[in-house]
């Protein structure tokens, strides 16, 4: 029909939607019903009058004009305003000829309010109401009646107030719907940004994990292989047997690195722990292996002597039952410049260690010994694992040249290769809610201590990190 999309704004503005979807249908049906009833009343009351053809023609014209409204569009364009003027003018002529057509005024109130600006619409409602009052007075057989004069304005005022209130309610609903759509768009955008952030954080976390694993496993192994192969090259002509031993040792290290690489690619624990001996045995095996590899690299026979009381380490580096080194227990028979690594375990855990604690401490020990081997110039290092009931502490001490601890990155090399070990250790300890401290001074060696609580705690804020050895 005509006015389910009118507008009270300026021409070209988007007209407001109907307050209720059923309102246009009701108003259009009421208009045609009242128009037909008014024409029927006139024909019944005034048969054969000369004005009857005019009444029929004007009624038909008014109906056609009303039907043609949707074809002119829903915006208050000049064509639509002209159409509204034609409808109102035809209706006024009908009312002047037959006052009974005044009943069609209520649907026309709706049409005017939907099409015109508020002030213009109120003027139109006033004009239509005046015509209705005039028609009612003319139809009254008793002449002037106060009810006929006051009732139409009251009805017009009530109809206008109800319509305006419904329009305001519809406007509030549209604003609320717009806000809801905006909130939904913001929520979807935030979720997309959050998902992207989580993907980036996951990528960075995986990159950090792989960097730490590579530093604590493959990098150390490659360093040992390089030293062993260099040693083999030096004695290849003078002592082929020793050179072959160095090559075989490098081969065993490469095989172990391959196993470690396969494990950390699949986010598995260290191979030493996977063998089932626990953290204590893994640290003892690490101490024995570091002593054997270093002794071989500097030209020793590679044999490992007694370990502690009764624990023997053979050519393969196996540790006996008494493998923990006590006072005076040495691993290996070091040659000049060789590194002797001791391992001591104090106490026992009251319960199995949390799943992530053992691998983290073993990786820290591997990284610390790599720093000792590459930077410290030490001859002796000690691994001390202490169970204190509510926490486990790992100390790594050496008698090397030491250094002056400082903020992270102050003395990193320009190549960027150095300096990853201590940050990786700090990251591992922070993830478990623990603390990492470094005590060192030039010429006095270094002690690195990692303390991890055995109760679940929130990860701690990073402590001030210490730079790696120069």
Secondary structure, DSSP 8 states (H G I E B T S, - for coil): ---TT--SSSTTS-----SSTTHHHHHHHHHHHHHHHHHHHHHHHSTT-TTHHHHHHHHHHHHHHHHGGGGG-SS--HHHHHHHHHHHHHHHHHHHH-GGGGGGHHHHHHHHHHHS-HHHHHHHHHHHHHHHHHHHHHH-TTS--HHHHHHHHHHHHHHHHHHHHHHHHHHHHHHHHHHHHHHHHHHHHHHHHHHHHHHHHHHHHHHHHHHHHIIIIIHHHHHHHHHHHHHHHHHTTT-HHHHHHHHHHHHHHHHHHHHHHHHHHTT---HHHHTTSHHHHHHHHHHHHHHHHHHHHTT------EETTTEE--TT----TT-S--TT--SS---TT--EEEEEEES--SS---HHHHHHHHHHHHHHHHHIIIII--SEEEEEEEE-SSEEEEEEEE-S------STTTT--TTS-SSHHHHHHHHHHHHTT-EEEEEE-TTS-EEEEEEEESS---------------
